[in-house]
């Protein structure tokens, strides 16, 4: 799985990687990404995103929506 470090203005350096995420009932898996922000819990975002093509603005928006 690809892991990318992105420097953001509001959150510092964050680590983004592709992941397989479980749904709430724990039986189905979905494509998604995990975003690791320093001093925050791991943020899971459902849906496919090419982590190598994510912009700083997109990552900050995903963090704000899912934090």
PQR file with spaces between the fields and no chain letter, atoms N, CA, C, O and H, PARSE charges and radii, in Angstrom:
ATOM       1  N    UNK     1       0.832   -1.179    0.000 -0.4000 1.5000
ATOM       2  CA   UNK     1       0.000    0.000    0.000 -0.0000 2.0000
ATOM       3  C    UNK     1       0.876    1.241    0.000  0.5500 1.7000
ATOM       4  O    UNK     1       1.908    1.301    0.668 -0.5500 1.4000
ATOM       5  N    UNK     2       0.445    2.207   -0.751 -0.4000 1.5000
ATOM       6  CA   UNK     2       1.198    3.457   -0.842 -0.0000 2.0000
ATOM       7  C    UNK     2       0.956    4.319    0.380  0.5500 1.7000
ATOM       8  O    UNK     2      -0.171    4.449    0.858 -0.5500 1.4000
ATOM       9  H    UNK     2      -0.394    2.158   -1.293  0.4000 1.0000
ATOM      10  N    UNK     3       2.031    4.906    0.878 -0.4000 1.5000
ATOM      11  CA   UNK     3       1.942    5.869    1.981 -0.0000 2.0000
ATOM      12  C    UNK     3       2.638    7.142    1.530  0.5500 1.7000
ATOM      13  O    UNK     3       3.754    7.110    1.011 -0.5500 1.4000
ATOM      14  H    UNK     3       2.947    4.801    0.490  0.4000 1.0000
ATOM      15  N    UNK     4       1.947    8.277    1.741 -0.4000 1.5000
ATOM      16  CA   UNK     4       2.472    9.566    1.316 -0.0000 2.0000
ATOM      17  C    UNK     4       2.442   10.513    2.506  0.5500 1.7000
ATOM      18  O    UNK     4       1.467   10.535    3.258 -0.5500 1.4000
ATOM      19  H    UNK     4       1.041    8.303    2.162  0.4000 1.0000
ATOM      20  N    UNK     5       3.502   11.296    2.681 -0.4000 1.5000
ATOM      21  CA   UNK     5       3.518   12.348    3.700 -0.0000 2.0000
ATOM      22  C    UNK     5       3.264   13.672    2.995  0.5500 1.7000
ATOM      23  O    UNK     5       3.902   13.997    1.994 -0.5500 1.4000
ATOM      24  H    UNK     5       4.293   11.278    2.070  0.4000 1.0000
ATOM      25  N    UNK     6       2.310   14.431    3.546 -0.4000 1.5000
ATOM      26  CA   UNK     6       1.925   15.704    2.946 -0.0000 2.0000
ATOM      27  C    UNK     6       2.033   16.788    4.008  0.5500 1.7000
ATOM      28  O    UNK     6       1.518   16.635    5.116 -0.5500 1.4000
ATOM      29  H    UNK     6       1.792   14.167    4.359  0.4000 1.0000
ATOM      30  N    UNK     7       2.703   17.883    3.666 -0.4000 1.5000
ATOM      31  CA   UNK     7       2.827   19.020    4.572 -0.0000 2.0000
ATOM      32  C    UNK     7       1.612   19.925    4.381  0.5500 1.7000
ATOM      33  O    UNK     7       1.382   20.441    3.287 -0.5500 1.4000
ATOM      34  H    UNK     7       3.121   18.007    2.766  0.4000 1.0000
ATOM      35  N    UNK     8       0.830   20.117    5.458 -0.4000 1.5000
ATOM      36  CA   UNK     8      -0.358   20.969    5.385 -0.0000 2.0000
ATOM      37  C    UNK     8      -0.135   22.220    6.220  0.5500 1.7000
ATOM      38  O    UNK     8       0.670   22.225    7.151 -0.5500 1.4000
ATOM      39  H    UNK     8       1.017   19.699    6.346  0.4000 1.0000
ATOM      40  N    UNK     9      -0.845   23.262    5.883 -0.4000 1.5000
ATOM      41  CA   UNK     9      -0.717   24.532    6.604 -0.0000 2.0000
ATOM      42  C    UNK     9      -1.353   24.444    7.989  0.5500 1.7000
ATOM      43  O    UNK     9      -0.792   24.948    8.963 -0.5500 1.4000
ATOM      44  H    UNK     9      -1.499   23.259    5.127  0.4000 1.0000
ATOM      45  N    UNK    10      -2.515   23.810    8.081 -0.4000 1.5000
ATOM      46  CA   UNK    10      -3.275   23.799    9.329 -0.0000 2.0000
ATOM      47  C    UNK    10      -2.958   22.627   10.248  0.5500 1.7000
ATOM      48  O    UNK    10      -3.198   22.722   11.452 -0.5500 1.4000
ATOM      49  H    UNK    10      -2.971   23.400    7.290  0.4000 1.0000
ATOM      50  N    UNK    11      -2.421   21.512    9.718 -0.4000 1.5000
ATOM      51  CA   UNK    11      -2.236   20.302   10.514 -0.0000 2.0000
ATOM      52  C    UNK    11      -0.794   19.799   10.531  0.5500 1.7000
ATOM      53  O    UNK    11      -0.524   18.741   11.101 -0.5500 1.4000
ATOM      54  H    UNK    11      -2.226   21.434    8.740  0.4000 1.0000
ATOM      55  N    UNK    12       0.122   20.518    9.930 -0.4000 1.5000
ATOM      56  CA   UNK    12       1.510   20.075    9.867 -0.0000 2.0000
ATOM      57  C    UNK    12       1.644   18.905    8.903  0.5500 1.7000
ATOM      58  O    UNK    12       0.867   18.778    7.957 -0.5500 1.4000
ATOM      59  H    UNK    12      -0.097   21.377    9.467  0.4000 1.0000
ATOM      60  N    UNK    13       2.622   18.063    9.144 -0.4000 1.5000
ATOM      61  CA   UNK    13       2.841   16.911    8.275 -0.0000 2.0000
ATOM      62  C    UNK    13       1.853   15.804    8.635  0.5500 1.7000
ATOM      63  O    UNK    13       1.764   15.390    9.791 -0.5500 1.4000
ATOM      64  H    UNK    13       3.254   18.166    9.912  0.4000 1.0000
ATOM      65  N    UNK    14       1.121   15.335    7.641 -0.4000 1.5000
ATOM      66  CA   UNK    14       0.188   14.233    7.842 -0.0000 2.0000
ATOM      67  C    UNK    14       0.601   13.081    6.942  0.5500 1.7000
ATOM      68  O    UNK    14       1.225   13.275    5.899 -0.5500 1.4000
ATOM      69  H    UNK    14       1.194   15.671    6.702  0.4000 1.0000
ATOM      70  N    UNK    15       0.243   11.887    7.367 -0.4000 1.5000
ATOM      71  CA   UNK    15       0.551   10.680    6.606 -0.0000 2.0000
ATOM      72  C    UNK    15      -0.748   10.118    6.050  0.5500 1.7000
ATOM      73  O    UNK    15      -1.711    9.920    6.791 -0.5500 1.4000
ATOM      74  H    UNK    15      -0.263   11.729    8.214  0.4000 1.0000
ATOM      75  N    UNK    16      -0.778    9.862    4.747 -0.4000 1.5000
ATOM      76  CA   UNK    16      -1.978    9.360    4.080 -0.0000 2.0000
ATOM      77  C    UNK    16      -1.628    8.042    3.391  0.5500 1.7000
ATOM      78  O    UNK    16      -0.601    7.929    2.722 -0.5500 1.4000
ATOM      79  H    UNK    16       0.004   10.023    4.144  0.4000 1.0000
ATOM      80  N    UNK    17      -2.509    7.043    3.568 -0.4000 1.5000
ATOM      81  CA   UNK    17      -2.257    5.763    2.902 -0.0000 2.0000
ATOM      82  C    UNK    17      -3.582    5.105    2.523  0.5500 1.7000
ATOM      83  O    UNK    17      -4.619    5.347    3.141 -0.5500 1.4000
ATOM      84  H    UNK    17      -3.343    7.135    4.112  0.4000 1.0000
ATOM      85  N    UNK    18      -3.516    4.273    1.495 -0.4000 1.5000
ATOM      86  CA   UNK    18      -4.680    3.490    1.098 -0.0000 2.0000
ATOM      87  C    UNK    18      -4.931    2.421    2.147  0.5500 1.7000
ATOM      88  O    UNK    18      -4.001    1.940    2.794 -0.5500 1.4000
ATOM      89  H    UNK    18      -2.674    4.077    0.993  0.4000 1.0000
ATOM      90  N    UNK    19      -6.213    2.050    2.311 -0.4000 1.5000
ATOM      91  CA   UNK    19      -6.558    1.049    3.315 -0.0000 2.0000
ATOM      92  C    UNK    19      -7.850    0.346    2.921  0.5500 1.7000
ATOM      93  O    UNK    19      -8.643    0.864    2.134 -0.5500 1.4000
ATOM      94  H    UNK    19      -6.968    2.442    1.785  0.4000 1.0000
ATOM      95  N    UNK    20      -8.044   -0.828    3.476 -0.4000 1.5000
ATOM      96  CA   UNK    20      -9.327   -1.520    3.386 -0.0000 2.0000
ATOM      97  C    UNK    20     -10.012   -1.305    4.725  0.5500 1.7000
ATOM      98  O    UNK    20      -9.469   -1.653    5.774 -0.5500 1.4000
ATOM      99  H    UNK    20      -7.401   -1.249    4.115  0.4000 1.0000
ATOM     100  N    UNK    21     -11.214   -0.724    4.683 -0.4000 1.5000
ATOM     101  CA   UNK    21     -11.921   -0.349    5.901 -0.0000 2.0000
ATOM     102  C    UNK    21     -13.160   -1.202    6.099  0.5500 1.7000
ATOM     103  O    UNK    21     -13.850   -1.536    5.135 -0.5500 1.4000
ATOM     104  H    UNK    21     -11.655   -0.441    3.831  0.4000 1.0000
ATOM     105  N    UNK    22     -13.446   -1.558    7.349 -0.4000 1.5000
ATOM     106  CA   UNK    22     -14.643   -2.333    7.679 -0.0000 2.0000
ATOM     107  C    UNK    22     -15.838   -1.404    7.816  0.5500 1.7000
ATOM     108  O    UNK    22     -15.703   -0.245    8.207 -0.5500 1.4000
ATOM     109  H    UNK    22     -12.885   -1.287    8.132  0.4000 1.0000
ATOM     110  N    UNK    23     -17.023   -1.942    7.482 -0.4000 1.5000
ATOM     111  CA   UNK    23     -18.231   -1.174    7.754 -0.0000 2.0000
ATOM     112  C    UNK    23     -18.590   -1.338    9.228  0.5500 1.7000
ATOM     113  O    UNK    23     -17.882   -2.022    9.967 -0.5500 1.4000
ATOM     114  H    UNK    23     -17.133   -2.884    7.165  0.4000 1.0000
ATOM     115  N    UNK    24     -19.677   -0.717    9.655 -0.4000 1.5000
ATOM     116  CA   UNK    24     -20.058   -0.728   11.069 -0.0000 2.0000
ATOM     117  C    UNK    24     -20.346   -2.124   11.615  0.5500 1.7000
ATOM     118  O    UNK    24     -20.095   -2.390   12.790 -0.5500 1.4000
ATOM     119  H    UNK    24     -20.251   -0.161    9.055  0.4000 1.0000
ATOM     120  N    UNK    25     -20.873   -3.024   10.769 -0.4000 1.5000
ATOM     121  CA   UNK    25     -21.187   -4.357   11.278 -0.0000 2.0000
ATOM     122  C    UNK    25     -19.986   -5.299   11.245  0.5500 1.7000
ATOM     123  O    UNK    25     -20.070   -6.426   11.732 -0.5500 1.4000
ATOM     124  H    UNK    25     -21.077   -2.808    9.814  0.4000 1.0000
ATOM     125  N    UNK    26     -18.868   -4.845   10.675 -0.4000 1.5000
ATOM     126  CA   UNK    26     -17.645   -5.627   10.700 -0.0000 2.0000
ATOM     127  C    UNK    26     -17.579   -6.787    9.736  0.5500 1.7000
ATOM     128  O    UNK    26     -16.705   -7.643    9.870 -0.5500 1.4000
ATOM     129  H    UNK    26     -18.800   -3.928   10.280  0.4000 1.0000
ATOM     130  N    UNK    27     -18.492   -6.844    8.751 -0.4000 1.5000
ATOM     131  CA   UNK    27     -18.483   -7.975    7.826 -0.0000 2.0000
ATOM     132  C    UNK    27     -18.055   -7.605    6.417  0.5500 1.7000
ATOM     133  O    UNK    27     -17.581   -8.465    5.675 -0.5500 1.4000
ATOM     134  H    UNK    27     -19.202   -6.148    8.642  0.4000 1.0000
ATOM     135  N    UNK    28     -18.207   -6.365    6.039 -0.4000 1.5000
ATOM     136  CA   UNK    28     -17.859   -5.943    4.678 -0.0000 2.0000
ATOM     137  C    UNK    28     -16.648   -5.026    4.699  0.5500 1.7000
ATOM     138  O    UNK    28     -16.450   -4.258    5.641 -0.5500 1.4000
ATOM     139  H    UNK    28     -18.591   -5.666    6.642  0.4000 1.0000
ATOM     140  N    UNK    29     -15.832   -5.117    3.637 -0.4000 1.5000
ATOM     141  CA   UNK    29     -14.661   -4.263    3.498 -0.0000 2.0000
ATOM     142  C    UNK    29     -14.859   -3.309    2.322  0.5500 1.7000
ATOM     143  O    UNK    29     -15.452   -3.668    1.305 -0.5500 1.4000
ATOM     144  H    UNK    29     -15.993   -5.741    2.872  0.4000 1.0000
ATOM     145  N    UNK    30     -14.354   -2.096    2.482 -0.4000 1.5000
ATOM     146  CA   UNK    30     -14.456   -1.075    1.448 -0.0000 2.0000
ATOM     147  C    UNK    30     -13.106   -0.407    1.263  0.5500 1.7000
ATOM     148  O    UNK    30     -12.310   -0.326    2.199 -0.5500 1.4000
ATOM     149  H    UNK    30     -13.872   -1.804    3.308  0.4000 1.0000
ATOM     150  N    UNK    31     -12.850    0.073    0.047 -0.4000 1.5000
ATOM     151  CA   UNK    31     -11.644    0.848   -0.205 -0.0000 2.0000
ATOM     152  C    UNK    31     -11.762    2.194    0.482  0.5500 1.7000
ATOM     153  O    UNK    31     -12.851    2.758    0.593 -0.5500 1.4000
ATOM     154  H    UNK    31     -13.497    0.008   -0.713  0.4000 1.0000
ATOM     155  N    UNK    32     -10.645    2.695    0.936 -0.4000 1.5000
ATOM     156  CA   UNK    32     -10.627    4.004    1.564 -0.0000 2.0000
ATOM     157  C    UNK    32      -9.204    4.430    1.816  0.5500 1.7000
ATOM     158  O    UNK    32      -8.254    3.821    1.323 -0.5500 1.4000
ATOM     159  H    UNK    32      -9.760    2.237    0.846  0.4000 1.0000
ATOM     160  N    UNK    33      -9.069    5.498    2.601 -0.4000 1.5000
ATOM     161  CA   UNK    33      -7.749    5.969    2.991 -0.0000 2.0000
ATOM     162  C    UNK    33      -7.734    6.211    4.495  0.5500 1.7000
ATOM     163  O    UNK    33      -8.773    6.437    5.116 -0.5500 1.4000
ATOM     164  H    UNK    33      -9.840    5.993    3.001  0.4000 1.0000
ATOM     165  N    UNK    34      -6.552    6.161    5.057 -0.4000 1.5000
ATOM     166  CA   UNK    34      -6.335    6.526    6.448 -0.0000 2.0000
ATOM     167  C    UNK    34      -5.441    7.755    6.464  0.5500 1.7000
ATOM     168  O    UNK    34      -4.445    7.830    5.745 -0.5500 1.4000
ATOM     169  H    UNK    34      -5.708    5.978    4.553  0.4000 1.0000
ATOM     170  N    UNK    35      -5.816    8.716    7.298 -0.4000 1.5000
ATOM     171  CA   UNK    35      -5.030    9.938    7.450 -0.0000 2.0000
ATOM     172  C    UNK    35      -4.579   10.006    8.902  0.5500 1.7000
ATOM     173  O    UNK    35      -5.404    9.997    9.816 -0.5500 1.4000
ATOM     174  H    UNK    35      -6.626    8.655    7.883  0.4000 1.0000
ATOM     175  N    UNK    36      -3.272   10.073    9.110 -0.4000 1.5000
ATOM     176  CA   UNK    36      -2.718   10.179   10.453 -0.0000 2.0000
ATOM     177  C    UNK    36      -2.255   11.610   10.666  0.5500 1.7000
ATOM     178  O    UNK    36      -1.309   12.083   10.037 -0.5500 1.4000
ATOM     179  H    UNK    36      -2.602   10.081    8.368  0.4000 1.0000
ATOM     180  N    UNK    37      -2.964   12.293   11.588 -0.4000 1.5000
ATOM     181  CA   UNK    37      -2.615   13.656   11.973 -0.0000 2.0000
ATOM     182  C    UNK    37      -1.971   13.580   13.346  0.5500 1.7000
ATOM     183  O    UNK    37      -2.487   12.904   14.236 -0.5500 1.4000
ATOM     184  H    UNK    37      -3.733   11.908   12.098  0.4000 1.0000
ATOM     185  N    UNK    38      -0.849   14.264   13.529 -0.4000 1.5000
ATOM     186  CA   UNK    38      -0.152   14.230   14.809 -0.0000 2.0000
ATOM     187  C    UNK    38      -1.086   14.686   15.930  0.5500 1.7000
ATOM     188  O    UNK    38      -1.781   15.691   15.790 -0.5500 1.4000
ATOM     189  H    UNK    38      -0.429   14.813   12.806  0.4000 1.0000
ATOM     190  N    UNK    39      -1.101   13.958   17.027 -0.4000 1.5000
ATOM     191  CA   UNK    39      -1.901   14.243   18.218 -0.0000 2.0000
ATOM     192  C    UNK    39      -3.401   14.077   17.991  0.5500 1.7000
ATOM     193  O    UNK    39      -4.193   14.600   18.776 -0.5500 1.4000
ATOM     194  H    UNK    39      -0.536   13.141   17.141  0.4000 1.0000
ATOM     195  N    UNK    40      -3.811   13.375   16.958 -0.4000 1.5000
ATOM     196  CA   UNK    40      -5.225   13.098   16.683 -0.0000 2.0000
ATOM     197  C    UNK    40      -5.376   11.605   16.434  0.5500 1.7000
ATOM     198  O    UNK    40      -4.400   10.903   16.170 -0.5500 1.4000
ATOM     199  H    UNK    40      -3.168   12.951   16.320  0.4000 1.0000
ATOM     200  N    UNK    41      -6.609   11.134   16.523 -0.4000 1.5000
ATOM     201  CA   UNK    41      -6.883    9.745   16.187 -0.0000 2.0000
ATOM     202  C    UNK    41      -6.732    9.552   14.684  0.5500 1.7000
ATOM     203  O    UNK    41      -6.772   10.513   13.916 -0.5500 1.4000
ATOM     204  H    UNK    41      -7.402   11.704   16.737  0.4000 1.0000
ATOM     205  N    UNK    42      -6.561    8.311   14.280 -0.4000 1.5000
ATOM     206  CA   UNK    42      -6.481    7.969   12.870 -0.0000 2.0000
ATOM     207  C    UNK    42      -7.820    8.272   12.209  0.5500 1.7000
ATOM     208  O    UNK    42      -8.862    7.852   12.712 -0.5500 1.4000
ATOM     209  H    UNK    42      -6.529    7.531   14.904  0.4000 1.0000
ATOM     210  N    UNK    43      -7.808    8.986   11.103 -0.4000 1.5000
ATOM     211  CA   UNK    43      -9.033    9.345   10.399 -0.0000 2.0000
ATOM     212  C    UNK    43      -9.217    8.384    9.235  0.5500 1.7000
ATOM     213  O    UNK    43      -8.320    8.233    8.405 -0.5500 1.4000
ATOM     214  H    UNK    43      -6.961    9.327   10.695  0.4000 1.0000
ATOM     215  N    UNK    44     -10.377    7.733    9.167 -0.4000 1.5000
ATOM     216  CA   UNK    44     -10.685    6.809    8.082 -0.0000 2.0000
ATOM     217  C    UNK    44     -11.693    7.465    7.150  0.5500 1.7000
ATOM     218  O    UNK    44     -12.717    7.986    7.591 -0.5500 1.4000
ATOM     219  H    UNK    44     -11.106    7.856    9.840  0.4000 1.0000
ATOM     220  N    UNK    45     -11.390    7.433    5.851 -0.4000 1.5000
ATOM     221  CA   UNK    45     -12.253    8.045    4.839 -0.0000 2.0000
ATOM     222  C    UNK    45     -12.620    6.971    3.822  0.5500 1.7000
ATOM     223  O    UNK    45     -11.742    6.410    3.166 -0.5500 1.4000
ATOM     224  H    UNK    45     -10.558    7.009    5.493  0.4000 1.0000
ATOM     225  N    UNK    46     -13.904    6.683    3.688 -0.4000 1.5000
ATOM     226  CA   UNK    46     -14.356    5.699    2.706 -0.0000 2.0000
ATOM     227  C    UNK    46     -14.253    6.265    1.299  0.5500 1.7000
ATOM     228  O    UNK    46     -14.361    7.474    1.092 -0.5500 1.4000
ATOM     229  H    UNK    46     -14.618    7.138    4.221  0.4000 1.0000
ATOM     230  N    UNK    47     -14.046    5.389    0.349 -0.4000 1.5000
ATOM     231  CA   UNK    47     -13.978    5.786   -1.056 -0.0000 2.0000
ATOM     232  C    UNK    47     -12.547    5.786   -1.555  0.5500 1.7000
ATOM     233  O    UNK    47     -11.608    6.072   -0.813 -0.5500 1.4000
ATOM     234  H    UNK    47     -13.958    4.407    0.517  0.4000 1.0000
ATOM     235  N    UNK    48     -12.404    5.461   -2.824 -0.4000 1.5000
ATOM     236  CA   UNK    48     -11.069    5.385   -3.413 -0.0000 2.0000
ATOM     237  C    UNK    48     -10.514    6.785   -3.654  0.5500 1.7000
ATOM     238  O    UNK    48     -11.201    7.656   -4.186 -0.5500 1.4000
ATOM     239  H    UNK    48     -13.167    5.229   -3.428  0.4000 1.0000
ATOM     240  N    UNK    49      -9.269    6.983   -3.255 -0.4000 1.5000
ATOM     241  CA   UNK    49      -8.506    8.204   -3.548 -0.0000 2.0000
ATOM     242  C    UNK    49      -7.098    7.756   -3.898  0.5500 1.7000
ATOM     243  O    UNK    49      -6.518    6.932   -3.191 -0.5500 1.4000
ATOM     244  H    UNK    49      -8.711    6.275   -2.823  0.4000 1.0000
ATOM     245  N    UNK    50      -6.543    8.287   -4.978 -0.4000 1.5000
ATOM     246  CA   UNK    50      -5.153    7.999   -5.322 -0.0000 2.0000
ATOM     247  C    UNK    50      -4.292    8.890   -4.435  0.5500 1.7000
ATOM     248  O    UNK    50      -4.187   10.090   -4.685 -0.5500 1.4000
ATOM     249  H    UNK    50      -7.015    8.956   -5.551  0.4000 1.0000
ATOM     250  N    UNK    51      -3.678    8.322   -3.406 -0.4000 1.5000
ATOM     251  CA   UNK    51      -2.970    9.125   -2.412 -0.0000 2.0000
ATOM     252  C    UNK    51      -1.806    9.913   -3.010  0.5500 1.7000
ATOM     253  O    UNK    51      -1.435   10.963   -2.485 -0.5500 1.4000
ATOM     254  H    UNK    51      -3.763    7.347   -3.203  0.4000 1.0000
ATOM     255  N    UNK    52      -1.241    9.425   -4.083 -0.4000 1.5000
ATOM     256  CA   UNK    52      -0.116   10.126   -4.696 -0.0000 2.0000
ATOM     257  C    UNK    52      -0.557   11.368   -5.470  0.5500 1.7000
ATOM     258  O    UNK    52       0.267   12.225   -5.786 -0.5500 1.4000
ATOM     259  H    UNK    52      -1.543    8.572   -4.509  0.4000 1.0000
ATOM     260  N    UNK    53      -1.858   11.470   -5.779 -0.4000 1.5000
ATOM     261  CA   UNK    53      -2.377   12.627   -6.506 -0.0000 2.0000
ATOM     262  C    UNK    53      -3.137   13.607   -5.625  0.5500 1.7000
ATOM     263  O    UNK    53      -3.640   14.613   -6.125 -0.5500 1.4000
ATOM     264  H    UNK    53      -2.528   10.774   -5.523  0.4000 1.0000
ATOM     265  N    UNK    54      -3.235   13.338   -4.317 -0.4000 1.5000
ATOM     266  CA   UNK    54      -3.974   14.227   -3.420 -0.0000 2.0000
ATOM     267  C    UNK    54      -3.221   15.544   -3.239  0.5500 1.7000
ATOM     268  O    UNK    54      -2.002   15.558   -3.067 -0.5500 1.4000
ATOM     269  H    UNK    54      -2.827   12.520   -3.910  0.4000 1.0000
ATOM     270  N    UNK    55      -3.955   16.635   -3.280 -0.4000 1.5000
ATOM     271  CA   UNK    55      -3.357   17.946   -3.042 -0.0000 2.0000
ATOM     272  C    UNK    55      -3.454   18.286   -1.559  0.5500 1.7000
ATOM     273  O    UNK    55      -4.221   17.665   -0.822 -0.5500 1.4000
ATOM     274  H    UNK    55      -4.945   16.624   -3.419  0.4000 1.0000
ATOM     275  N    UNK    56      -2.689   19.255   -1.133 -0.4000 1.5000
ATOM     276  CA   UNK    56      -2.744   19.718    0.248 -0.0000 2.0000
ATOM     277  C    UNK    56      -4.150   20.175    0.606  0.5500 1.7000
ATOM     278  O    UNK    56      -4.649   19.865    1.688 -0.5500 1.4000
ATOM     279  H    UNK    56      -2.066   19.760   -1.731  0.4000 1.0000
ATOM     280  N    UNK    57      -4.789   20.908   -0.297 -0.4000 1.5000
ATOM     281  CA   UNK    57      -6.140   21.423   -0.048 -0.0000 2.0000
ATOM     282  C    UNK    57      -7.143   20.285    0.113  0.5500 1.7000
ATOM     283  O    UNK    57      -8.016   20.345    0.979 -0.5500 1.4000
ATOM     284  H    UNK    57      -4.383   21.160   -1.176  0.4000 1.0000
ATOM     285  N    UNK    58      -7.024   19.259   -0.706 -0.4000 1.5000
ATOM     286  CA   UNK    58      -7.932   18.109   -0.615 -0.0000 2.0000
ATOM     287  C    UNK    58      -7.753   17.386    0.712  0.5500 1.7000
ATOM     288  O    UNK    58      -8.737   17.014    1.351 -0.5500 1.4000
ATOM     289  H    UNK    58      -6.315   19.210   -1.410  0.4000 1.0000
ATOM     290  N    UNK    59      -6.519   17.185    1.130 -0.4000 1.5000
ATOM     291  CA   UNK    59      -6.251   16.502    2.393 -0.0000 2.0000
ATOM     292  C    UNK    59      -6.810   17.315    3.561  0.5500 1.7000
ATOM     293  O    UNK    59      -7.437   16.749    4.456 -0.5500 1.4000
ATOM     294  H    UNK    59      -5.720   17.487    0.611  0.4000 1.0000
ATOM     295  N    UNK    60      -6.592   18.632    3.566 -0.4000 1.5000
ATOM     296  CA   UNK    60      -7.127   19.464    4.644 -0.0000 2.0000
ATOM     297  C    UNK    60      -8.654   19.415    4.677  0.5500 1.7000
ATOM     298  O    UNK    60      -9.244   19.384    5.756 -0.5500 1.4000
ATOM     299  H    UNK    60      -6.082   19.091    2.838  0.4000 1.0000
ATOM     300  N    UNK    61      -9.294   19.409    3.522 -0.4000 1.5000
ATOM     301  CA   UNK    61     -10.746   19.313    3.464 -0.0000 2.0000
ATOM     302  C    UNK    61     -11.224   17.973    4.010  0.5500 1.7000
ATOM     303  O    UNK    61     -12.189   17.928    4.773 -0.5500 1.4000
ATOM     304  H    UNK    61      -8.814   19.435    2.645  0.4000 1.0000
ATOM     305  N    UNK    62     -10.568   16.887    3.630 -0.4000 1.5000
ATOM     306  CA   UNK    62     -10.938   15.564    4.135 -0.0000 2.0000
ATOM     307  C    UNK    62     -10.770   15.486    5.656  0.5500 1.7000
ATOM     308  O    UNK    62     -11.591   14.876    6.341 -0.5500 1.4000
ATOM     309  H    UNK    62      -9.784   16.924    3.010  0.4000 1.0000
ATOM     310  N    UNK    63      -9.726   16.091    6.176 -0.4000 1.5000
ATOM     311  CA   UNK    63      -9.515   16.105    7.628 -0.0000 2.0000
ATOM     312  C    UNK    63     -10.642   16.879    8.303  0.5500 1.7000
ATOM     313  O    UNK    63     -11.227   16.400    9.275 -0.5500 1.4000
ATOM     314  H    UNK    63      -9.058   16.586    5.620  0.4000 1.0000
ATOM     315  N    UNK    64     -10.950   18.067    7.799 -0.4000 1.5000
ATOM     316  CA   UNK    64     -11.985   18.906    8.424 -0.0000 2.0000
ATOM     317  C    UNK    64     -13.345   18.234    8.403  0.5500 1.7000
ATOM     318  O    UNK    64     -14.097   18.340    9.372 -0.5500 1.4000
ATOM     319  H    UNK    64     -10.474   18.457    7.010  0.4000 1.0000
ATOM     320  N    UNK    65     -13.678   17.543    7.315 -0.4000 1.5000
ATOM     321  CA   UNK    65     -14.973   16.882    7.200 -0.0000 2.0000
ATOM     322  C    UNK    65     -15.063   15.675    8.137  0.5500 1.7000
ATOM     323  O    UNK    65     -16.128   15.409    8.693 -0.5500 1.4000
ATOM     324  H    UNK    65     -13.067   17.458    6.528  0.4000 1.0000
ATOM     325  N    UNK    66     -13.978   14.954    8.315 -0.4000 1.5000
ATOM     326  CA   UNK    66     -14.005   13.680    9.031 -0.0000 2.0000
ATOM     327  C    UNK    66     -13.425   13.733   10.436  0.5500 1.7000
ATOM     328  O    UNK    66     -13.422   12.709   11.119 -0.5500 1.4000
ATOM     329  H    UNK    66     -13.113   15.170    7.863  0.4000 1.0000
ATOM     330  N    UNK    67     -12.940   14.865   10.894 -0.4000 1.5000
ATOM     331  CA   UNK    67     -12.326   14.942   12.221 -0.0000 2.0000
ATOM     332  C    UNK    67     -13.374   15.061   13.303  0.5500 1.7000
ATOM     333  O    UNK    67     -13.035   15.137   14.484 -0.5500 1.4000
ATOM     334  H    UNK    67     -12.943   15.697   10.339  0.4000 1.0000
